Amino acid sequence: MRRIVYLPYFFILSSAACMLYGCSVTKPYKNDQQPSANLYRDSLPVDSSNMATLPLSDIFRDTILLRLIKEGIQNNLNLKTAIANIKIAEANYTQAQLAFYPSLSVAAQGGVYRPSNEQASNTTLYQLYATSSWQADIWGQLKSSKKALYASLLQSDAYKQAVQTQLVADIAGTYYALMAYDAQLAIAQTSVEKYAKDVETMKILKNSDVVTGAAVVQSAANYYSVSATIPDIKNNIRMAENTLSLLLARPPGTIARDSIFNEQEYASMKIGVPAQLLANRPDVREAELQLRSTFELTNVARTYFYPTITITGEAGLYSTNLSVFFKPGAFFANLVGGITQPIFNKGLNKQRLKTAEANYEVAQYNFSQSLLTAGQEVSNALYQYQMANEKAGSRKEQIANLEKAVFFTSELLKYTANTNYTDVLTSEQNLLSAKLSAVNDKLQQLQAIVNLYAALGGGWQ
């Protein structure tokens, strides 16, 4: 038996519908939002040179730090998760590509049927057939879905790059903070040793009636005050090491490092032009790709208002007797075309379109926010670096003068009865504070470089 159903009017109607509506249902994507030329506050870039395009080895000269960054990129679990998400996006996109092709399935059935008690005997039925179905993408639904998923694939890759950029910044920033804590600990320990000698000196001077008992207890208080800061600094060191270990996907442990005062600063702070953020900064590209994906999904939502055109074909063998199952007479085939036009769908199509349009609106705001955030971070990091450099010279002179003040007041205390020990105590406290501030100044310089590099989109190339 051979049956083929052919509907010429169906194809005529489909062609006419495509001519009338197919070109106007979906719209081309266009993004008019661009970074403002004055996005970087008080900074007017004069050329396109951009430190974000430089490799890590040009920004970070510390070989230990570079090894840690390399280890983090290889092992960090958040980065591995982002890479796994790319595989999911790739699978979704591949499925969207295959959606343009007909589906094909094969089925085999056999059974015994007894429709009613009046029928004298059972009926045996054997079937072996293939079914194929194809949806005509007249309104661009499948094409828009494919574009949306392709944008999502690129978005997942941009997210992975953003994770890597932040990872590099976190490793470098924590590494510099760890070295700063080392320097602070060394300063505090040296000060404790010196203040312990001061206490002994004050006791000798008291026995010689040069100072009073108040000077001795004030000296001891100074010693204990600095001693009390050491546990906090050690705790900061331990926490920084543990944080860095987590970034490297290691169990908590000791981290090898250099001295913060051996770090070479990258001095050529080239920020390029704001328009480069769209290419260099992964999170900005991620937001733009999210915008593109949601736009295409609004196109998909529009197509649900129009007819669905489907062609289904079926061919195979059908017989009540296995002995003739493979003979030509058992062959059957049919081809059926159908159009489904939504009339009343409980408001689902309208709800789908409104939701898609609202999501697109949200994505527009997120993209604008990402540009403004990028501009803010670049401006902050650049100004932080400038101010840290501005303090460096003054801090050096401050420390030099305070060292002289401590020496002079200490010497005067030994030989002049009119000298108050409070002057010595104040000078020593000011010197300690200045030395600790100098460490913070150095840390600010280094972290500003890291922040600017990340803010411009460096670290993922």
C-alpha positions as CSV (number, residue, x, y, z in Angstrom):
1,M,0.0,0.0,0.0
2,R,1.4,3.4,-0.9
3,R,-0.2,6.7,0.2
4,I,1.3,10.2,-0.4
5,V,-0.6,13.3,0.5
6,Y,0.4,16.4,-1.4
7,L,-1.0,19.9,-0.7
8,P,-0.1,22.4,-3.4
9,Y,-2.2,25.1,-1.8
10,F,-0.3,24.7,1.4
11,F,3.0,25.6,-0.3
12,I,1.4,28.5,-2.2
13,L,0.0,29.9,1.1
14,S,3.4,29.4,2.8
15,S,5.2,31.3,0.1
16,A,2.7,34.1,0.1
17,A,3.0,34.4,3.9
18,C,6.7,34.6,3.7
19,M,6.6,37.4,1.2
20,L,4.0,39.3,3.2
21,Y,5.4,39.0,6.7
22,G,8.7,37.1,6.8
23,C,10.9,40.2,6.4
24,S,9.3,42.4,9.0
25,V,8.7,40.2,12.0
26,T,12.3,40.2,13.3
27,K,14.5,43.3,13.5
28,P,18.3,43.7,13.1
29,Y,20.3,44.3,16.3
30,K,21.8,47.7,16.8
31,N,23.5,49.2,19.9
32,D,23.7,53.0,19.9
33,Q,25.3,53.2,23.4
34,Q,29.0,54.1,23.2
35,P,31.4,55.1,25.9
36,S,31.5,58.9,26.5
37,A,34.8,60.7,25.5
38,N,35.0,62.1,29.0
39,L,34.4,58.8,30.7
40,Y,37.7,59.1,32.6
41,R,37.4,62.1,34.9
42,D,40.0,64.9,34.4
43,S,41.8,62.7,31.9
44,L,41.7,63.4,28.2
45,P,43.6,60.5,26.4
46,V,45.8,61.7,23.6
47,D,46.5,58.4,21.9
48,S,45.3,54.8,21.8
49,S,48.3,53.3,23.7
50,N,46.7,51.1,26.4
51,M,48.5,49.2,29.2
52,A,45.6,46.7,29.2
53,T,47.0,45.1,26.0
54,L,50.4,44.4,27.5
55,P,51.3,40.9,28.7
56,L,51.5,40.2,32.4
57,S,55.3,40.1,32.4
58,D,55.4,43.7,31.3
59,I,53.3,44.9,34.2
60,F,54.6,42.6,37.0
61,R,58.4,42.2,37.1
62,D,58.4,40.0,40.2
63,T,59.1,36.4,39.0
64,I,57.5,34.9,42.2
65,L,54.3,36.8,41.6
66,L,54.3,35.8,37.9
67,R,54.6,32.1,39.0
68,L,51.7,32.5,41.4
69,I,49.5,34.1,38.7
70,K,50.3,31.3,36.3
71,E,49.4,28.8,39.0
72,G,46.2,30.6,39.7
73,I,45.1,30.6,36.1
74,Q,45.7,26.9,35.8
75,N,44.1,25.9,39.1
76,N,41.6,28.5,40.3
77,L,38.2,26.8,40.8
78,N,36.1,29.8,39.8
79,L,38.0,30.0,36.5
80,K,37.5,26.3,35.9
81,T,33.7,26.8,36.6
82,A,33.6,29.6,34.0
83,I,35.3,27.3,31.5
84,A,32.8,24.6,32.2
85,N,30.0,27.1,31.6
86,I,31.4,27.8,28.2
87,K,31.0,24.1,27.3
88,I,27.3,24.3,28.3
89,A,26.9,27.4,26.1
90,E,28.6,25.6,23.2
91,A,26.2,22.7,23.5
92,N,23.2,25.0,23.5
93,Y,24.5,26.8,20.4
94,T,25.2,23.5,18.6
95,Q,21.6,22.5,19.3
96,A,20.4,25.8,17.9
97,Q,22.3,25.2,14.7
98,L,20.8,21.7,14.3
99,A,17.3,23.0,14.9
100,F,17.2,24.1,11.2
101,Y,17.4,20.5,10.1
102,P,14.5,18.0,10.0
103,S,14.1,15.6,13.0
104,L,14.3,11.9,12.2
105,S,13.2,9.0,14.3
106,V,12.8,5.2,13.7
107,A,10.3,3.0,15.5
108,A,9.4,-0.7,15.4
109,Q,6.1,-2.0,16.9
110,G,4.4,-5.3,17.1
111,G,1.4,-6.5,19.0
112,V,-1.9,-8.3,19.2
113,Y,-5.1,-6.3,19.3
114,R,-8.7,-7.4,20.2
115,P,-10.9,-4.3,19.6
116,S,-14.1,-5.9,21.0
117,N,-15.7,-9.2,22.2
118,E,-17.7,-9.4,18.9
119,Q,-14.6,-9.8,16.9
120,A,-13.9,-13.5,16.4
121,S,-10.1,-13.4,16.4
122,N,-7.3,-11.2,17.5
123,T,-5.5,-9.0,15.0
124,T,-1.7,-9.1,14.8
125,L,0.0,-5.9,13.6
126,Y,3.7,-5.3,12.8
127,Q,5.1,-1.8,11.9
128,L,8.6,-0.5,11.1
129,Y,8.7,3.1,10.1
130,A,10.7,6.3,10.1
131,T,9.2,9.7,10.9
132,S,10.7,13.1,10.0
133,S,9.4,16.6,10.9
134,W,10.7,19.9,9.7
135,Q,9.6,23.4,10.8
136,A,9.9,26.2,8.2
137,D,11.7,29.2,9.7
138,I,9.6,31.7,7.8
139,W,9.4,34.3,10.6
140,G,13.0,33.9,11.7
141,Q,12.3,32.3,15.0
142,L,15.0,29.7,14.7
143,K,17.5,32.2,13.3
144,S,16.9,34.6,16.1
145,S,17.2,31.8,18.7
146,K,20.5,30.8,17.1
147,K,21.7,34.4,17.3
148,A,20.7,34.7,20.9
149,L,22.5,31.5,21.9
150,Y,25.6,32.6,19.9
151,A,25.6,35.8,21.9
152,S,25.2,33.8,25.1
153,L,28.2,31.6,24.0
154,L,30.3,34.7,23.5
155,Q,29.0,36.1,26.8
156,S,30.1,33.0,28.7
157,D,33.6,33.4,27.1
158,A,33.7,37.1,28.1
159,Y,32.6,36.1,31.6
160,K,35.5,33.6,31.8
161,Q,37.9,36.4,30.7
162,A,36.4,38.7,33.4
163,V,37.0,36.0,36.0
164,Q,40.6,35.7,34.9
165,T,41.1,39.5,35.0
166,Q,39.7,39.7,38.5
167,L,41.8,36.6,39.5
168,V,45.0,38.2,38.3
169,A,44.1,41.4,40.2
170,D,43.2,39.5,43.4
171,I,46.4,37.5,43.3
172,A,48.6,40.5,42.7
173,G,46.8,42.7,45.2
174,T,46.9,40.0,48.0
175,Y,50.5,39.3,47.2
176,Y,51.4,43.0,47.6
177,A,49.3,43.2,50.8
178,L,51.1,40.2,52.2
179,M,54.5,41.8,51.6
180,A,53.2,45.0,53.2
181,Y,52.3,43.1,56.3
182,D,55.8,41.6,56.3
183,A,57.3,45.1,56.2
184,Q,55.0,46.3,59.0
185,L,55.9,43.3,61.1
186,A,59.6,43.9,60.6
187,I,59.2,47.6,61.6
188,A,57.1,46.7,64.7
189,Q,59.6,44.0,65.8
190,T,62.6,46.4,65.4
191,S,60.7,49.1,67.3
192,V,59.9,46.6,70.1
193,E,63.6,45.8,70.4
194,K,64.5,49.5,70.5
195,Y,61.8,50.3,73.0
196,A,62.9,47.4,75.3
197,K,66.4,49.1,75.3
198,D,64.7,52.4,76.1
199,V,63.0,50.9,79.1
200,E,66.4,49.8,80.4
201,T,67.9,53.2,79.7
202,M,65.1,54.9,81.5
203,K,65.7,52.8,84.6
204,I,69.4,53.7,84.6
205,L,68.6,57.4,84.2
206,K,66.0,57.2,87.0
207,N,68.7,55.6,89.3
208,S,70.9,58.6,88.3
209,D,68.0,61.0,89.1
210,V,68.0,62.2,85.5
211,V,64.3,61.2,85.0
212,T,61.4,60.4,87.3
213,G,59.5,57.2,87.7
214,A,56.9,58.5,85.3
215,A,59.4,58.3,82.5
216,V,60.1,54.7,83.2
217,V,56.4,53.7,83.2
218,Q,55.7,55.8,80.1
219,S,58.6,54.0,78.4
220,A,57.3,50.6,79.4
221,A,53.8,51.6,78.1
222,N,55.3,52.6,74.8
223,Y,57.0,49.2,74.6
224,Y,53.8,47.3,75.4
225,S,51.8,49.4,73.0
226,V,53.9,48.4,70.0
227,S,54.1,44.8,71.2
228,A,50.4,44.6,71.2
229,T,50.3,45.4,67.4
230,I,52.4,42.4,66.5
231,P,49.7,39.7,67.0
232,D,47.3,41.7,64.8
233,I,50.0,41.9,62.0
234,K,50.7,38.2,62.3
235,N,47.0,37.5,62.0
236,N,46.8,39.6,58.9
237,I,49.7,37.7,57.4
238,R,48.1,34.4,58.1
239,M,44.8,35.5,56.6
240,A,46.4,36.9,53.5
241,E,48.3,33.7,53.0
242,N,45.1,31.7,53.4
243,T,43.3,34.0,50.9
244,L,46.1,33.6,48.4
245,S,46.1,29.8,48.9
246,L,42.4,29.7,48.1
247,L,42.9,31.8,44.9
248,L,45.5,29.2,43.9
249,A,43.3,26.3,44.8
250,R,45.8,25.2,47.5
251,P,45.2,24.1,51.0
252,P,46.1,27.0,53.4
253,G,49.8,27.3,53.8
254,T,52.9,29.5,53.5
255,I,53.3,31.7,50.4
256,A,56.8,32.5,49.1
257,R,57.3,36.2,48.5
258,D,59.9,38.9,48.1
259,S,60.2,42.3,49.9
260,I,57.7,45.0,49.0
261,F,60.6,47.5,48.7
262,N,62.2,45.3,46.0
263,E,59.1,45.6,43.8
264,Q,59.6,47.5,40.5
265,E,56.7,49.7,39.6
266,Y,55.3,49.9,36.1
267,A,55.5,53.6,35.4
268,S,53.9,54.1,31.9
269,M,50.3,54.4,32.9
270,K,48.7,54.5,29.4
271,I,44.9,54.4,29.6
272,G,44.0,54.7,25.9
273,V,40.6,55.9,24.9
274,P,37.2,55.0,26.5
275,A,36.0,53.3,23.3
276,Q,38.6,50.6,23.8
277,L,36.7,49.4,26.9
278,L,34.3,47.6,24.5
279,A,37.2,45.4,23.2
280,N,39.5,45.2,26.2
281,R,37.3,45.0,29.3
282,P,35.5,41.6,29.5
283,D,32.7,42.6,31.8
284,V,31.7,45.4,29.5
285,R,31.7,43.0,26.5
286,E,29.7,40.5,28.6
287,A,27.1,43.2,29.3
288,E,26.9,44.1,25.6
289,L,26.5,40.5,24.6
290,Q,23.8,40.1,27.2
291,L,22.1,43.1,25.6
292,R,22.4,41.4,22.1
293,S,21.0,38.1,23.4
294,T,18.0,39.7,25.0
295,F,17.3,41.7,21.9
296,E,17.2,38.5,19.8
297,L,14.9,36.9,22.3
298,T,12.4,39.8,21.7
299,N,12.5,38.8,18.1
300,V,11.8,35.2,19.0
301,A,8.8,36.4,21.2
302,R,7.3,38.3,18.2
303,T,7.3,35.2,16.0
304,Y,4.9,33.4,18.4
305,F,2.1,35.7,17.1
306,Y,2.5,34.2,13.6
307,P,1.6,30.8,12.1
308,T,3.9,27.8,12.6
309,I,4.4,25.9,9.4
310,T,5.4,22.3,9.8
311,I,6.0,19.5,7.3
312,T,5.9,15.9,8.5
313,G,6.8,12.8,6.6
314,E,6.4,9.2,7.4
315,A,7.5,6.0,5.6
316,G,7.9,2.4,6.5
317,L,6.4,-1.1,6.5
318,Y,3.0,-2.1,7.8
319,S,1.6,-5.6,7.8
320,T,-0.5,-8.1,9.7
321,N,1.7,-11.0,8.6
322,L,5.4,-11.3,9.0
323,S,5.7,-13.5,5.9
324,V,4.8,-10.5,3.7
325,F,6.3,-7.8,5.9
326,F,9.2,-7.0,3.6
327,K,7.2,-7.2,0.3
328,P,6.5,-4.0,-1.7
329,G,2.8,-4.2,-0.8
330,A,3.6,-3.5,2.9
331,F,5.3,-0.2,2.2
332,F,3.5,3.0,3.0
333,A,4.5,6.7,3.0
334,N,2.8,10.0,3.6
335,L,3.8,13.7,3.6
336,V,1.7,16.2,5.5
337,G,2.0,19.9,5.8
338,G,0.3,21.9,8.5
339,I,-0.2,25.5,9.6
340,T,-1.0,26.4,13.2
341,Q,-2.1,30.0,13.8
342,P,-2.5,31.1,17.5
343,I,-5.9,32.6,18.2
344,F,-6.4,32.5,21.9
345,N,-3.5,31.4,24.1
346,K,-4.5,32.8,27.5
347,G,-2.3,35.8,27.0
348,L,0.9,33.7,26.9
349,N,2.2,35.3,23.7
350,K,1.7,38.8,25.0
351,Q,3.2,37.9,28.3
352,R,6.2,36.4,26.6
353,L,6.8,39.5,24.5
354,K,6.4,41.9,27.4
355,T,8.8,39.9,29.4
356,A,11.4,39.8,26.6
357,E,11.1,43.5,26.1
358,A,11.5,44.2,29.8
359,N,14.6,41.9,29.9
360,Y,16.0,43.9,27.0
361,E,15.4,47.1,28.8
362,V,17.1,45.8,31.9
363,A,20.1,44.7,29.8
364,Q,20.3,48.2,28.3
365,Y,20.6,49.6,31.8
366,N,23.1,47.0,32.9
367,F,25.3,47.8,29.9
368,S,25.1,51.6,30.6
369,Q,26.0,50.8,34.3
370,S,29.0,48.6,33.2
371,L,30.4,51.5,31.2
372,L,30.0,54.0,34.0
373,T,31.5,51.5,36.5
374,A,34.5,51.0,34.2
375,G,35.0,54.7,33.9
376,Q,34.8,55.1,37.7
377,E,37.3,52.4,38.4
378,V,39.8,53.7,35.8
379,S,39.5,57.2,37.2
380,N,39.8,56.0,40.8
381,A,42.9,53.8,40.1
382,L,44.6,56.5,38.1
383,Y,44.1,59.2,40.8
384,Q,45.1,56.8,43.5
385,Y,48.4,56.2,41.7
386,Q,49.0,59.9,41.3
387,M,48.3,60.7,44.9
388,A,50.5,57.8,46.2
389,N,53.4,59.2,44.1
390,E,52.7,62.7,45.3
391,K,53.1,61.5,48.9
392,A,56.3,59.6,48.4
393,G,58.7,62.5,48.5
394,S,57.0,64.2,51.5
395,R,57.0,60.9,53.4
396,K,60.7,60.3,52.8
397,E,61.5,63.8,54.2
398,Q,59.1,63.2,57.1
399,I,60.9,60.0,58.1
400,A,64.3,61.6,57.8
401,N,63.4,64.5,60.1
402,L,61.6,62.3,62.6
403,E,64.7,60.1,62.9
404,K,66.7,63.2,63.7
405,A,64.1,64.3,66.2
406,V,64.2,61.0,68.0
407,F,68.0,61.1,68.1
408,F,68.2,64.7,69.3
409,T,65.5,64.3,72.0
410,S,67.1,61.1,73.3
411,E,70.5,62.6,73.6
412,L,69.2,65.8,75.2
413,L,67.4,63.6,77.7
414,K,70.6,62.1,78.8
415,Y,72.4,65.4,79.5
416,T,69.8,68.0,80.0
417,A,67.4,68.0,82.9
418,N,65.0,70.3,81.2
419,T,64.2,67.8,78.5
420,N,60.8,66.0,79.0
421,Y,60.6,62.3,78.2
422,T,57.2,63.0,76.6
423,D,59.1,64.6,73.8
424,V,61.1,61.4,73.2
425,L,57.9,59.3,73.4
426,T,56.1,61.5,70.9
427,S,59.0,61.5,68.5
428,E,59.3,57.7,68.6
429,Q,55.6,57.2,68.1
430,N,55.5,59.7,65.2
431,L,58.5,57.9,63.6
432,L,56.9,54.5,63.9
433,S,53.6,55.9,62.4
434,A,55.5,57.5,59.5
435,K,57.4,54.2,58.7
436,L,54.1,52.3,58.7
437,S,52.6,55.0,56.5
438,A,55.5,54.7,54.1
439,V,54.7,51.0,53.7
440,N,51.1,51.8,53.0
441,D,52.1,54.4,50.5
442,K,54.2,51.8,48.6
443,L,51.3,49.4,48.8
444,Q,48.9,52.0,47.4
445,Q,51.2,52.6,44.5
446,L,51.4,48.9,43.6
447,Q,47.7,48.3,44.1
448,A,46.8,51.3,42.0
449,I,48.8,49.8,39.1
450,V,47.0,46.5,39.6
451,N,43.6,48.2,39.8
452,L,44.2,50.3,36.7
453,Y,45.4,47.3,34.7
454,A,42.3,45.4,35.7
455,A,40.0,48.4,35.2
456,L,41.2,48.8,31.7
457,G,40.6,45.1,31.0
458,G,44.1,43.7,31.3
459,G,45.1,40.2,32.5
460,W,43.0,37.9,30.2
461,Q,44.9,38.2,27.0
